[in-house]
Structure formats: C-alpha cells, structure tokens
C-alpha cells in the first residue's frame, strides 16, 4: 500500500489496547496495526471506540509543524 493510499483511506477501529490500535480500511479491507510510542499516554477504547471511523494524516506533510 503506497503512502497516498494509506492516507487517502478511511479506517474503522477494530481493536485497541494501551500499546496499539488495529484499524481496517473501509474500501481496501487492509488491516493496519499502529503502535503507541508514548507509554505515558495509553490508547483507550474511550478515545478509540470499536467501529469508530477515522482517517490518518501524514505528519510529514503537516504545515503546522516546524521545519
């Protein structure tokens, strides 16, 4: 899956725990596992309820970030 395809897809949350978020692409069916690198801020089902529709953003293209 290319970068354009990953960030152009919408995903549903299929599982969540403190260290990872499992997403499934709505159109592609592709499954992604996103690891939480910040153990001080665990992921929760309250923040990411099962079935929630989300989109990923590319932080390298975020204009609000410093150069």
C-alpha positions in Angstrom: 0.0 0.0 0.0 1.5 3.3 -1.0 1.7 6.4 1.2 -1.1 8.1 -0.9 -3.3 5.0 -0.5 -2.7 4.8 3.3 -3.5 8.5 3.9 -6.4 8.5 1.4 -8.2 5.6 3.0 -10.7 5.8 5.9 -10.5 3.2 8.6 -12.6 1.6 11.3 -11.2 0.8 14.7 -11.4 -3.0 15.2 -9.3 -3.3 18.3 -7.5 -1.2 20.8 -5.2 -1.7 23.8 -2.8 0.6 25.7 0.0 0.0 23.2 -1.7 -0.5 19.8 -4.6 0.4 17.6 -5.9 -2.1 15.0 -7.6 -0.5 12.0 -9.3 -1.9 8.9 -9.6 0.1 5.7 -13.3 0.7 4.7 -12.7 0.3 1.0 -9.5 -1.8 0.8 -10.0 -4.1 3.8 -6.3 -3.6 4.6 -5.5 -4.1 8.3 -3.1 -1.8 10.0 -1.6 -2.0 13.4 -0.4 1.3 14.9 1.9 1.1 17.9 1.7 3.7 20.6 5.3 5.0 21.2 4.2 7.1 24.2 3.6 4.8 27.1 2.7 7.8 29.3 -0.4 8.3 27.3 -2.0 4.9 26.7 -4.6 4.4 24.0 -8.1 3.7 25.3 -11.4 2.4 23.9 -12.9 5.6 25.3 -10.8 7.6 22.8 -11.0 5.0 20.0 -14.3 3.1 20.4 -14.7 -0.1 18.3 -16.3 0.8 15.0 -15.2 4.5 15.1 -14.4 5.8 11.6 -11.1 7.6 11.4 -8.7 9.0 8.8 -4.9 9.1 9.1 -2.9 12.2 8.5 0.7 12.3 7.2 2.7 14.3 9.8 5.5 14.9 7.3 3.0 17.0 5.2 1.6 18.9 8.2 2.3 22.6 7.6 1.8 23.5 11.2 5.0 21.5 12.2 8.3 23.4 12.4 10.8 22.8 9.6 
